[in-house]
Amino acid sequence: MSLKHKTISGLFWSFIDNFAKLGISFVVGIILARLLTPREFGLIGMITIFIAVSQSFIDSGFTQALIRKQNCTQTDYSTVFFFNLLTSIVFYLLLFFSAKTISNFFDEPKLILLVQILSVGLIINSFTIVQRAKLTKRIDFKLQTKISVVSSIGSGIIGIAMAYKGFGVWSLVAKTIADYIFNAVLLWFWNKWIPSFVFSFHSLRDMFSFGSKLLVSGLINTIYKNIYLLIIGKYFSATELGYYTRANQFKILPSQNITLVIQQVSYPVLSTIQNDIPRLRSLFEKLIKSTMLITFVLMIGMAAVAKPMVLTLIGEKWLPSVVYLQLLCFVGMLYPLHALNLNMLIVQGRSDLFLRLEIIKKILAIPVIIIGIFLGIKIMIIGMLLNSIIAYFLNSYWSGKHIGYSSLQQLKDILPSFLIAFLMGVIVYSAGLLLSTPVYVTLILQLIIGAVVVFIAAETIKMNDYLYIKNIMLNSIFRYNEQ
């Protein structure tokens, strides 16, 4: 299969994988939001940063190192596997014995047992890291899609059943642990890779020289993404944190899905042509323009329909989360653009520069966090948006310098997409204000209006980015039907 076909196939299946997984989680989350309270979601939000930071240490940047390395051996894979497993056990024990301290920090006694049980997922998840790296390296997202869908459905059923029976916050814990177990079992069953009983310190050092910088970068980024949960949980309340996490979950569906697709597919694809600069730039331009058209439309569209969507899907008790969602949509709008530019740095082997940029960007976030403590969550989210804009210019300047694709050129390329999406957003939001139909009917009509506006605008001006995406989708669908 040619690189172009691999890229299109990878994008298609990765897109389906992430949208199916997040889509199922989204539906499950809606059902759970109706059965549980904002406080119960807030309790899990308090633990999230500790689990996420531990997971960063367990991976240690080895996933990216394995994918980037041209000729990985069985020794390389086995070494990383055993390192991941050992590290996961260490961090499980750390969290287990730190549970009381975490509980005291938030003044929430329930957190002790929640932390001790939920952290078991770290060990389970360590069994999947190398398996996923092997599948990603060969751009096999079709199998990952099957596994993700089965795991999401299975764990979702368990979580919903427990919530219906009155298990409260434990239904969220069970859902998370079940998802880890399903993923691990299915990856080992279908991927057919088994580690050898070997451990090479030479192999570990070789990959760690590259991966260590990504570890620190990923750790800083993970703390930054989750520090807001820590701050809201500490200085506000579990209920307020519940509103924020629910809004964030809505935002994640399009923004994180697109970002994950871009990170998963663009990195291995761009790595194969890392020394062919003209070809590298050409593919990079196409990825940026097509990705941001989809992102702008989805994120601005979600901000425009936020209120009827929240009321229709999870009910009036979650109404305070609407304004958080609208603001977070604009923050998440730039995430895929960050991901592409950062991937380009890694492709170029500049994990050192990647690390320096992460440190600079997170130092700039400190004032935002302090302001949020004193001025409230809304102001803090606005600060996050300003930080995201500054971070884009830092990322794109250095990633584009090597291939001659500047920040201004990138902005010029994505401006038409933003204008179409902004026009759509204004029309959709205005329609919501004018319509006097039941809230669920208003939501449906807004979605139809948004789709029609984008379609007419893109077809009228014969927008290249839109036509490129349409051709990819049609080709992928036809190819899938022929199989």
VEXDREN-2710 file (C-alpha; in Angstrom, 1 decimal):
% VEXDREN-2710
k/r/px/py/pz
1/MET/0.0/0.0/0.0
2/SER/1.4/3.5/-0.9
3/LEU/2.1/6.1/1.7
4/LYS/-0.9/8.1/0.5
5/HIS/-3.3/5.2/0.8
6/LYS/-1.8/4.3/4.2
7/THR/-2.4/7.9/5.3
8/ILE/-6.0/8.0/4.1
9/SER/-6.7/4.6/5.5
10/GLY/-5.1/5.6/8.8
11/LEU/-7.0/8.8/9.0
12/PHE/-10.3/7.2/8.2
13/TRP/-9.9/4.3/10.7
14/SER/-8.4/6.5/13.4
15/PHE/-11.2/9.0/13.0
16/ILE/-13.8/6.2/13.2
17/ASP/-11.9/4.7/16.2
18/ASN/-11.8/7.8/18.2
19/PHE/-15.3/9.0/17.3
20/ALA/-16.8/5.6/18.0
21/LYS/-15.0/5.4/21.3
22/LEU/-15.7/9.0/22.4
23/GLY/-19.1/8.8/20.9
24/ILE/-20.0/5.8/22.9
25/SER/-18.5/7.3/26.0
26/PHE/-20.5/10.5/25.2
27/VAL/-23.8/8.6/25.1
28/VAL/-22.8/6.6/28.2
29/GLY/-21.9/9.9/29.9
30/ILE/-25.2/11.4/29.1
31/ILE/-27.1/8.4/30.7
32/LEU/-24.8/8.5/33.7
33/ALA/-25.3/12.3/34.1
34/ARG/-29.0/11.7/34.3
35/LEU/-28.5/9.0/36.9
36/LEU/-25.8/10.6/39.0
37/THR/-25.1/14.0/40.5
38/PRO/-22.5/16.7/39.6
39/ARG/-20.8/16.0/42.9
40/GLU/-20.1/12.4/42.0
41/PHE/-18.5/13.4/38.8
42/GLY/-16.5/16.0/40.7
43/LEU/-15.1/13.4/43.1
44/ILE/-13.6/11.5/40.1
45/GLY/-12.4/14.8/38.7
46/MET/-10.3/15.3/41.9
47/ILE/-8.4/12.1/41.3
48/THR/-7.9/12.6/37.6
49/ILE/-4.6/14.5/37.8
50/PHE/-2.9/11.9/40.0
51/ILE/-3.9/9.1/37.7
52/ALA/-2.9/11.1/34.6
53/VAL/0.6/12.1/36.0
54/SER/1.3/8.5/37.0
55/GLN/0.4/7.3/33.5
56/SER/2.8/9.8/32.0
57/PHE/5.6/8.3/34.1
58/ILE/4.6/4.7/33.1
59/ASP/4.8/5.5/29.4
60/SER/7.9/7.6/29.8
61/GLY/7.9/8.7/26.1
62/PHE/8.7/5.1/25.0
63/THR/5.6/4.9/22.8
64/GLN/6.8/7.7/20.6
65/ALA/10.3/6.4/20.7
66/LEU/9.2/3.0/19.5
67/ILE/7.1/4.5/16.7
68/ARG/9.9/6.8/15.5
69/LYS/12.6/4.1/15.6
70/GLN/13.0/2.7/12.1
71/ASN/14.0/-0.9/13.0
72/CYS/12.6/-2.0/16.3
73/THR/13.6/-5.5/17.5
74/GLN/11.8/-7.9/19.8
75/THR/14.3/-6.9/22.5
76/ASP/13.2/-3.3/22.2
77/TYR/9.5/-4.1/22.5
78/SER/10.1/-6.5/25.4
79/THR/12.3/-4.1/27.3
80/VAL/9.7/-1.3/27.1
81/PHE/7.0/-3.7/28.1
82/PHE/8.7/-4.8/31.3
83/PHE/9.7/-1.3/32.1
84/ASN/6.1/-0.1/31.8
85/LEU/4.9/-3.0/34.0
86/LEU/7.4/-2.4/36.7
87/THR/6.8/1.4/36.7
88/SER/3.0/0.9/36.9
89/ILE/3.4/-1.2/40.0
90/VAL/5.6/1.4/41.7
91/PHE/3.1/4.2/41.0
92/TYR/0.2/2.1/42.1
93/LEU/1.9/1.6/45.5
94/LEU/2.7/5.3/45.7
95/LEU/-1.0/6.2/45.1
96/PHE/-2.2/3.5/47.4
97/PHE/-0.3/4.8/50.3
98/SER/-0.8/8.5/49.4
99/ALA/-4.6/8.1/49.3
100/LYS/-5.2/9.6/52.8
101/THR/-3.0/12.6/52.0
102/ILE/-5.0/13.2/48.8
103/SER/-8.2/12.9/50.7
104/ASN/-7.1/15.4/53.4
105/PHE/-6.0/17.9/50.7
106/PHE/-9.5/18.0/49.3
107/ASP/-11.2/17.4/52.6
108/GLU/-13.1/14.5/51.1
109/PRO/-12.9/11.2/53.1
110/LYS/-14.5/9.2/50.3
111/LEU/-11.4/9.8/48.1
112/ILE/-9.2/7.3/50.1
113/LEU/-10.9/4.1/48.8
114/LEU/-11.6/5.7/45.4
115/VAL/-7.9/6.4/44.8
116/GLN/-6.8/3.0/46.0
117/ILE/-9.3/1.2/43.7
118/LEU/-9.0/3.4/40.6
119/SER/-5.2/3.3/40.6
120/VAL/-5.3/-0.4/39.9
121/GLY/-6.1/0.7/36.3
122/LEU/-2.5/1.9/36.0
123/ILE/-1.2/-1.7/36.2
124/ILE/-3.9/-3.0/33.8
125/ASN/-3.2/-0.2/31.3
126/SER/0.5/-0.9/31.3
127/PHE/-0.2/-4.1/29.4
128/THR/-1.6/-2.2/26.5
129/ILE/1.2/0.4/25.8
130/VAL/3.5/-1.7/23.6
131/GLN/0.6/-3.4/21.9
132/ARG/-0.8/-0.1/20.8
133/ALA/2.6/1.2/19.8
134/LYS/3.0/-1.8/17.4
135/LEU/-0.4/-1.3/15.8
136/THR/0.2/2.5/15.5
137/LYS/3.7/1.9/14.0
138/ARG/2.2/-0.1/11.1
139/ILE/-0.7/2.4/10.9
140/ASP/-3.3/-0.3/11.7
141/PHE/-6.2/1.6/13.3
142/LYS/-8.8/-0.7/12.0
143/LEU/-8.1/-3.3/14.7
144/GLN/-7.8/-0.5/17.3
145/THR/-11.3/0.6/16.3
146/LYS/-12.8/-2.8/16.8
147/ILE/-11.2/-3.1/20.3
148/SER/-12.2/0.4/21.3
149/VAL/-15.8/0.0/20.3
150/VAL/-16.2/-3.3/22.1
151/SER/-14.4/-2.0/25.2
152/SER/-16.5/1.2/25.3
153/ILE/-19.8/-0.6/24.9
154/GLY/-18.9/-3.3/27.5
155/SER/-17.6/-0.9/30.2
156/GLY/-20.5/1.5/29.5
157/ILE/-23.1/-1.2/30.1
158/ILE/-21.4/-2.0/33.4
159/GLY/-21.3/1.6/34.5
160/ILE/-24.9/2.3/33.6
161/ALA/-26.2/-0.9/35.3
162/MET/-24.3/0.0/38.5
163/ALA/-25.6/3.6/38.4
164/TYR/-29.1/2.4/37.9
165/LYS/-28.8/0.1/40.9
166/GLY/-27.7/3.0/43.1
167/PHE/-23.9/2.5/43.4
168/GLY/-23.3/6.2/42.8
169/VAL/-19.7/7.2/42.2
170/TRP/-18.6/3.6/42.2
171/SER/-20.3/3.1/38.9
172/LEU/-17.8/5.6/37.4
173/VAL/-14.9/3.7/38.9
174/ALA/-16.2/0.3/37.7
175/LYS/-16.7/1.7/34.2
176/THR/-13.1/3.0/34.1
177/ILE/-11.6/-0.2/35.4
178/ALA/-13.7/-2.4/33.0
179/ASP/-12.6/-0.3/30.0
180/TYR/-9.0/-1.0/30.9
181/ILE/-9.6/-4.7/31.3
182/PHE/-11.5/-5.1/28.0
183/ASN/-8.8/-3.1/26.1
184/ALA/-6.0/-5.2/27.6
185/VAL/-7.6/-8.6/27.0
186/LEU/-8.7/-7.8/23.4
187/LEU/-5.3/-6.3/22.4
188/TRP/-3.5/-9.4/23.6
189/PHE/-6.1/-11.7/22.0
190/TRP/-6.1/-10.0/18.5
191/ASN/-2.7/-8.5/18.2
192/LYS/-0.8/-11.8/18.8
193/TRP/2.4/-10.2/20.2
194/ILE/4.0/-11.7/23.3
195/PRO/7.1/-10.3/25.0
196/SER/10.3/-12.3/25.3
197/PHE/11.9/-12.6/28.7
198/VAL/14.7/-10.2/27.9
199/PHE/15.6/-6.8/29.2
200/SER/18.2/-4.7/27.6
201/PHE/19.6/-1.6/29.4
202/HIS/21.3/-0.6/26.1
203/SER/18.0/-0.6/24.3
204/LEU/16.4/1.3/27.2
205/ARG/19.1/3.9/27.2
206/ASP/18.9/4.3/23.5
207/MET/15.2/5.0/23.5
208/PHE/15.2/6.9/26.7
209/SER/17.6/9.5/25.3
210/PHE/14.8/10.5/23.0
211/GLY/11.8/9.5/25.1
212/SER/13.0/11.2/28.3
213/LYS/12.5/14.6/26.9
214/LEU/9.0/13.6/25.7
215/LEU/8.4/12.2/29.2
216/VAL/9.1/15.5/30.9
217/SER/7.2/17.4/28.2
218/GLY/4.2/15.0/28.5
219/LEU/4.4/15.3/32.3
220/ILE/4.3/19.1/32.2
221/ASN/1.4/19.0/29.7
222/THR/-0.5/16.5/31.7
223/ILE/-0.2/18.5/34.9
224/TYR/-1.2/21.6/33.0
225/LYS/-4.3/20.0/31.5
226/ASN/-5.4/18.6/34.8
227/ILE/-4.3/21.3/37.2
228/TYR/-7.5/23.1/36.7
229/LEU/-9.4/20.1/38.1
230/LEU/-7.2/20.3/41.2
231/ILE/-7.7/24.0/41.6
232/ILE/-11.5/23.9/41.2
233/GLY/-11.8/20.9/43.5
234/LYS/-9.7/22.6/46.2
235/TYR/-10.9/26.2/46.1
236/PHE/-14.5/25.7/44.9
237/SER/-16.5/22.5/45.4
238/ALA/-17.0/19.0/44.1
239/THR/-20.3/20.1/42.6
240/GLU/-18.7/23.1/40.7
241/LEU/-16.0/20.7/39.6
242/GLY/-18.7/18.4/38.3
243/TYR/-20.2/21.2/36.2
244/TYR/-16.7/21.9/34.8
245/THR/-15.9/18.3/34.0
246/ARG/-19.2/17.7/32.3
247/ALA/-18.6/20.8/30.1
248/ASN/-15.1/19.5/29.4
249/GLN/-16.4/16.1/28.4
250/PHE/-18.7/17.7/25.8
251/LYS/-15.8/19.8/24.5
252/ILE/-13.5/16.7/24.4
253/LEU/-15.8/14.8/22.0
254/PRO/-14.8/16.8/18.9
255/SER/-11.5/18.5/20.0
256/GLN/-9.8/15.5/21.6
257/ASN/-11.0/13.1/19.0
258/ILE/-9.5/15.2/16.2
259/THR/-6.3/15.8/18.1
260/LEU/-5.9/12.1/18.8
261/VAL/-6.5/11.2/15.2
262/ILE/-3.9/13.8/14.1
263/GLN/-1.3/12.7/16.7
264/GLN/-1.8/9.0/16.0
265/VAL/-1.7/9.1/12.2
266/SER/0.4/12.2/11.3
267/TYR/3.4/11.1/13.5
268/PRO/4.1/7.7/11.9
269/VAL/3.3/9.0/8.4
270/LEU/5.4/12.1/8.7
271/SER/8.2/10.1/10.3
272/THR/8.6/8.0/7.1
273/ILE/9.3/11.1/5.0
274/GLN/11.2/13.1/7.6
275/ASN/14.2/13.7/5.3
276/ASP/12.2/14.7/2.2
277/ILE/11.5/18.4/3.1
278/PRO/9.3/19.4/0.1
279/ARG/7.1/16.3/0.5
280/LEU/7.0/16.8/4.2
281/ARG/5.8/20.4/3.9
282/SER/3.2/19.5/1.3
283/LEU/1.6/16.8/3.4
284/PHE/1.8/19.0/6.5
285/GLU/0.0/21.9/4.8
286/LYS/-2.8/19.5/3.7
287/LEU/-3.2/18.1/7.2
288/ILE/-3.4/21.5/8.8
289/LYS/-5.9/23.0/6.3
290/SER/-8.3/20.0/6.3
291/THR/-8.0/19.4/10.0
292/MET/-8.8/22.9/11.0
293/LEU/-11.8/23.2/8.7
294/ILE/-13.4/20.2/10.6
295/THR/-12.3/21.6/13.9
296/PHE/-13.6/25.1/13.5
297/VAL/-17.0/23.9/12.3
298/LEU/-17.4/21.4/15.1
299/MET/-16.2/23.6/18.0
300/ILE/-17.9/26.8/17.0
301/GLY/-21.0/24.9/16.2
302/MET/-21.0/23.2/19.6
303/ALA/-20.6/26.6/21.3
304/ALA/-23.6/27.9/19.3
305/VAL/-25.9/25.0/20.4
306/ALA/-24.5/24.6/23.9
307/LYS/-27.6/25.5/25.9
308/PRO/-30.3/23.4/24.0
309/MET/-27.8/20.6/23.8
310/VAL/-27.2/20.5/27.6
311/LEU/-30.9/20.8/28.4
312/THR/-31.9/18.1/25.9
313/LEU/-29.2/15.6/26.7
314/ILE/-28.5/15.8/30.5
315/GLY/-31.3/18.0/31.9
316/GLU/-31.7/21.3/33.7
317/LYS/-29.7/20.3/36.8
318/TRP/-26.5/20.7/34.6
319/LEU/-27.5/24.2/33.2
320/PRO/-24.6/26.0/35.0
321/SER/-22.2/24.0/32.8
322/VAL/-23.4/25.8/29.6
323/VAL/-21.2/28.9/30.0
324/TYR/-18.2/26.7/30.8
325/LEU/-18.8/24.7/27.7
326/GLN/-19.1/27.7/25.4
327/LEU/-15.8/29.1/26.6
328/LEU/-14.0/25.7/26.6
329/CYS/-15.1/25.2/22.9
330/PHE/-12.9/28.2/21.9
331/VAL/-10.0/26.9/24.0
332/GLY/-10.3/23.4/22.4
333/MET/-10.5/24.9/18.9
334/LEU/-6.7/25.2/18.7
335/TYR/-5.8/21.8/20.2
336/PRO/-5.4/20.0/16.8
337/LEU/-3.3/22.8/15.5
338/HIS/-1.0/22.5/18.5
339/ALA/-0.8/18.7/18.0
340/LEU/0.3/19.0/14.4
341/ASN/3.0/21.5/15.1
342/LEU/4.3/19.6/18.0
343/ASN/4.3/16.4/16.0
344/MET/6.4/18.1/13.4
345/LEU/9.0/19.0/16.1
346/ILE/9.2/15.3/17.2
347/VAL/9.4/14.1/13.6
348/GLN/12.4/16.4/13.2
349/GLY/14.0/14.8/16.2
350/ARG/13.8/18.0/18.3
351/SER/12.5/16.5/21.5
352/ASP/14.8/19.0/23.3
353/LEU/13.1/21.9/21.7
354/PHE/9.7/20.3/22.4
355/LEU/10.6/20.2/26.1
356/ARG/11.8/23.8/26.3
357/LEU/8.6/25.0/24.6
358/GLU/6.5/23.0/27.1
359/ILE/8.3/24.6/30.0
360/ILE/7.9/28.1/28.7
361/LYS/4.2/27.6/27.9
362/LYS/3.4/26.2/31.3
363/ILE/5.2/29.0/33.1
364/LEU/3.0/31.4/31.2
365/ALA/0.0/29.5/32.6
366/ILE/0.8/30.2/36.2
367/PRO/-0.8/33.7/36.3
368/VAL/-3.9/32.2/34.8
369/ILE/-4.2/29.7/37.6
370/ILE/-3.7/32.3/40.3
371/ILE/-6.2/34.6/38.7
372/GLY/-8.7/31.8/38.5
373/ILE/-8.4/31.1/42.2
374/PHE/-9.4/34.8/43.0
375/LEU/-11.6/35.7/40.1
376/GLY/-13.5/32.5/39.4
377/ILE/-13.7/29.7/36.8
378/LYS/-15.0/31.7/33.9
379/ILE/-12.1/34.2/34.0
380/MET/-9.7/31.2/34.4
381/ILE/-11.1/29.6/31.2
382/ILE/-10.7/33.0/29.3
383/GLY/-7.1/33.0/30.5
384/MET/-6.7/29.4/29.1
385/LEU/-7.8/30.7/25.7
386/LEU/-5.2/33.5/25.7
387/ASN/-2.5/31.0/26.7
388/SER/-3.6/28.7/23.9
389/ILE/-3.2/31.5/21.3
390/ILE/0.3/32.3/22.7
391/ALA/1.3/28.6/22.7
392/TYR/0.3/28.3/19.0
393/PHE/2.7/31.0/17.9
394/LEU/5.5/29.4/20.0
395/ASN/4.8/25.9/18.6
396/SER/4.3/27.0/14.9
397/TYR/7.3/29.3/14.8
398/TRP/9.8/26.5/15.6
399/SER/8.0/23.6/13.8
400/GLY/7.5/25.6/10.6
401/LYS/11.0/27.1/10.6
402/HIS/12.7/23.8/9.5
403/ILE/10.3/23.3/6.6
404/GLY/9.6/26.9/5.6
405/TYR/6.0/27.1/6.7
406/SER/5.6/30.1/9.0
407/SER/2.9/30.9/11.6
408/LEU/1.5/33.6/9.4
409/GLN/1.3/31.3/6.4
410/GLN/-0.5/28.7/8.5
411/LEU/-3.0/31.4/9.7
412/LYS/-3.5/32.6/6.1
413/ASP/-4.3/29.0/5.0
414/ILE/-6.9/28.3/7.8
415/LEU/-8.6/31.8/7.7
416/PRO/-11.2/30.8/5.1
417/SER/-12.2/27.8/7.3
418/PHE/-12.5/30.0/10.3
419/LEU/-14.7/32.5/8.5
420/ILE/-17.1/29.9/7.2
421/ALA/-17.3/28.3/10.7
422/PHE/-17.8/31.7/12.3
423/LEU/-20.6/32.6/9.9
424/MET/-22.2/29.3/10.6
425/GLY/-21.9/29.8/14.3
426/VAL/-23.5/33.3/14.2
427/ILE/-26.5/32.0/12.1
428/VAL/-27.0/29.0/14.3
429/TYR/-26.9/30.9/17.6
430/SER/-29.2/33.5/16.3
431/ALA/-31.6/30.9/15.1
432/GLY/-31.6/29.4/18.6
433/LEU/-32.6/32.8/20.0
434/LEU/-35.4/33.3/17.5
435/LEU/-37.0/29.8/17.6
436/SER/-39.8/29.2/20.1
437/THR/-40.0/25.5/19.6
438/PRO/-39.4/22.8/22.4
439/VAL/-35.7/22.7/23.3
440/TYR/-35.0/19.4/21.6
441/VAL/-36.6/20.6/18.4
442/THR/-34.6/23.8/18.6
443/LEU/-31.4/21.7/18.9
444/ILE/-32.3/19.6/15.8
445/LEU/-33.2/22.6/13.7
446/GLN/-29.9/24.4/14.7
447/LEU/-27.9/21.4/13.7
448/ILE/-29.6/21.2/10.3
449/ILE/-29.2/24.9/9.7
450/GLY/-25.5/24.7/10.6
451/ALA/-24.8/21.8/8.2
452/VAL/-26.7/23.5/5.4
453/VAL/-24.8/26.8/5.9
454/VAL/-21.4/25.1/5.8
455/PHE/-22.3/22.9/2.8
456/ILE/-23.6/25.8/0.7
457/ALA/-20.7/28.1/1.6
458/ALA/-18.0/25.5/0.9
459/GLU/-19.7/24.3/-2.3
460/THR/-20.3/27.9/-3.6
461/ILE/-16.7/29.0/-3.3
462/LYS/-15.3/25.6/-4.3
463/MET/-13.2/25.5/-1.1
464/ASN/-10.2/23.2/-1.7
465/ASP/-10.0/22.0/1.9
466/TYR/-13.6/21.0/1.8
467/LEU/-13.3/19.2/-1.5
468/TYR/-10.1/17.4/-0.3
469/ILE/-11.9/16.1/2.8
470/LYS/-15.0/15.1/0.8
471/ASN/-12.8/13.1/-1.7
472/ILE/-11.0/11.4/1.2
473/MET/-14.3/10.4/2.8
474/LEU/-15.8/9.1/-0.4
475/ASN/-12.7/7.2/-1.4
476/SER/-12.4/5.6/2.0
477/ILE/-16.1/4.6/2.0
478/PHE/-15.9/3.1/-1.5
479/ARG/-12.7/1.2/-0.6
480/TYR/-14.3/-0.1/2.6
481/ASN/-17.4/-1.3/0.7
482/GLU/-15.2/-3.1/-1.9
483/GLN/-13.5/-5.1/0.9
END
